[in-house]
Each structure stands twice: as C-alpha cells, then as structure tokens.
Amino acid sequence: MPKKTAEGKDVSIDLLTKMLVFQLFSMGVPQDKIAKTVGKSKTWVNDLLKGIPKGGKTDGGKKKG
C-alpha cells in the first residue's frame, strides 16, 4: 500500500512533482510557468524554491570582487 501525504496524495507523486519543479527551475523556467505545469499555486512553488539560487549555482557563500 503506497504511503499517503496529509492531503491523501501518494508520497511518490508528491516527490516526483517536487523533483520536476527543481528540474524546471534549474533550466530557467519562470515560477509562474512551473506552477501551471505542476498544477500548484505560484506561492507553493516559491515556498519550495526559497533559498535555492537561480540556475542551481552557488558561490559557496563567497562574494565576488
């Protein structure tokens, strides 16, 4: 029996949705288009991606210059 989230959805579907969001974001797709693609609100997508640098790149906490 598949595990369910609090909303009653299959955990696997929830995980795959989040993975798709991260993949699309790393490819530079705007958050509003990601939200429409996965059928979630832009706020949900924004909350999920909070703290992740655009394009998936990081400077390791170092400032340039």
HUJO-V107132 format. One record per backbone hydrogen bond with DSSP energy under -1.0 kcal/mol. NH is the residue of the N-H (numbers start at 1). CO is the residue of the C=O. E is the energy in kcal/mol with one decimal. If there is no record, write none. Layout:
nh:NH co:CO e:E
nh:NH co:CO e:E
//
This chain:
nh:5 co:9 e:-3.1
nh:8 co:5 e:-1.6
nh:11 co:3 e:-2.3
nh:14 co:10 e:-1.9
nh:15 co:11 e:-2.6
nh:16 co:12 e:-2.5
nh:17 co:13 e:-2.3
nh:18 co:14 e:-2.1
nh:19 co:15 e:-2.4
nh:20 co:16 e:-2.2
nh:21 co:17 e:-2.1
nh:22 co:18 e:-2.3
nh:23 co:19 e:-2.3
nh:24 co:20 e:-2.8
nh:25 co:21 e:-2.4
nh:26 co:22 e:-2.2
nh:27 co:23 e:-1.1
nh:28 co:25 e:-1.5
nh:29 co:24 e:-2.3
nh:34 co:30 e:-2.1
nh:35 co:31 e:-2.6
nh:36 co:32 e:-1.8
nh:37 co:33 e:-2.2
nh:38 co:34 e:-2.4
nh:39 co:35 e:-1.1
nh:40 co:35 e:-2.1
nh:45 co:41 e:-2.0
nh:46 co:42 e:-2.8
nh:47 co:43 e:-2.7
nh:48 co:44 e:-1.9
nh:49 co:45 e:-2.2
nh:52 co:49 e:-2.4
nh:56 co:53 e:-2.2
nh:62 co:59 e:-1.3
//
